[in-house]
Amino acid sequence: MTREPLRFCLVGGGRAGRVHAKSLTGHVPGASVVAVVDAHAETRQRVASDFGIPHSFAELDDALNQGGFEAVVITTPTFTHAPLAIAAAKAGKHVFLEKPMALTLGECDAIIAACTAAKVRLQIGFMRRFQPEFRAAFERITGGEIGTPMIIKSLTHGPGLPPAWAWDFRRSNGMLAEVNSHDFDCVRWLMGADPASAYAEISNFKGAARGVTELGFYDTALVQLRFANGGLGSISGVCPCDYGYDARVEIVGEKGIMQIGDMQGQAIVVVTDREAGRVSPVYRTWPERFAWGYINELREFADCIRTGRQPGASGEDGRWALAGVLAATASFTQGRTVALSEVLTTA
Ligand SMILES: NC(=O)c1ccc[n+]([C@@H]2O[C@H](COP(=O)([O-])OP(=O)(O)OC[C@H]3O[C@@H](n4cnc5c(N)ncnc54)[C@H](O)[C@@H]3O)[C@@H](O)[C@H]2O)c1
């Protein structure tokens, strides 16, 4: 792998921004962060000082005018993604954009079009695709070990409330977008097929007691999906769940069952033989659930920029995850199963 220097501008220095700043400055060979943009003065100064970033700006346009970097990593709130990503692409910068890709499918299309026109790479922050046990599971499924996937159940339960902007449905698309975008991407990736319909129910147990009064807020969701190949899926979302960060997937295939992750650490458990009950566990320990996913996704991004390859978590993938969120949202709002074609045609 070539290690030619790559200079990044970090846009947004909050929770996700700090994770990516750490990866880029410590774990991506040849990468450096030369500028940080954050609307909040104290935040941008702290990130610049903590990670040794020489330049800081209040607005992306100022950073783009100064230049001196090849790529941006955008980790601002969801409602700001589209204008920032499009501005960066128009300035010829490669774009790493956090999930959820945007608020609407129209915004996703505009981001993809801007990146395509500028011939820059676009990668969405679906780090599970680069987390070792998720990657290994994907390869073992596509290698045929458990046969064709019939049912995929994915859950993400987050410990605490996200930042306040995400409580407002109009700025985040709700918890299914903020917390469960990863599940929507993951079930589609592992199923190897696009979702065809969604049915969802939501509930709100803890919001009021935590001071969340935003209209439309929910902290609990269950989604049922049907895929174009006949496969079935479910997504469970709870935030805040309080007990920890819990992300697990179960895949029932024609020949066996596979589990990704457990509550205590990281593991893949595969059972392939009903008679012998053969189980092959692969355990890994790491204090933070997706630490390697966050590092590897930026290594992937750097490699794609250097080689011209298309990233493994594309704008199309981001668009499909959002389409799933929008169909599930229409479902619980209208109390019926919603076909994906309904939300795709109103983009
Ligand atoms: N991949 C993951 O696992 C993961 C984890 C957490 C968050 N995220 C995503 O990352 C994004 C940011 O979430 P967060 O939790 O870090 O939010 P945050 O509120 O902690 O940080 C956002 C930062 O962006 C700054 N900001 C807001 N508007 C701006 C603008 N126009 N220009 C420059 N800076 C601006 C804010 O001042 C703030 O410091 C969201 O899309 C979220 O869904 C992804």
The ligand as an ORCA input file, in Angstrom:
! r2SCAN-3c Opt
* xyz 0 1
  N     -20.526      6.390     13.174
  C     -20.894      6.503     14.423
  O     -20.913      5.508     15.164
  C     -21.319      7.841     14.973
  C     -21.237      8.084     16.342
  C     -21.651      9.342     16.807
  C     -22.148     10.289     15.922
  N     -22.212     10.006     14.595
  C     -22.732     10.990     13.622
  O     -21.818     12.078     13.555
  C     -22.509     13.324     13.355
  C     -22.172     14.256     14.523
  O     -22.635     13.682     15.739
  P     -21.950     14.036     17.144
  O     -22.577     13.153     18.120
  O     -20.470     14.092     17.005
  O     -22.518     15.538     17.343
  P     -21.948     16.648     18.327
  O     -23.099     17.549     18.601
  O     -21.216     16.018     19.472
  O     -20.855     17.413     17.439
  C     -21.201     18.158     16.312
  C     -20.232     19.342     16.211
  O     -20.473     20.012     14.962
  C     -20.401     21.430     15.195
  N     -21.187     22.083     14.121
  C     -22.533     22.171     14.018
  N     -22.858     22.774     12.839
  C     -21.693     23.061     12.210
  C     -21.374     23.654     10.963
  N     -22.328     24.072     10.103
  N     -20.070     23.814     10.634
  C     -19.095     23.403     11.484
  N     -19.347     22.815     12.693
  C     -20.621     22.639     13.037
  C     -20.945     21.623     16.590
  O     -20.469     22.835     17.166
  C     -20.413     20.387     17.319
  O     -19.158     20.617     17.940
  C     -23.991     12.942     13.276
  O     -24.352     12.787     11.928
  C     -24.064     11.611     14.017
  O     -25.139     10.800     13.606
  C     -21.801      8.798     14.115
*
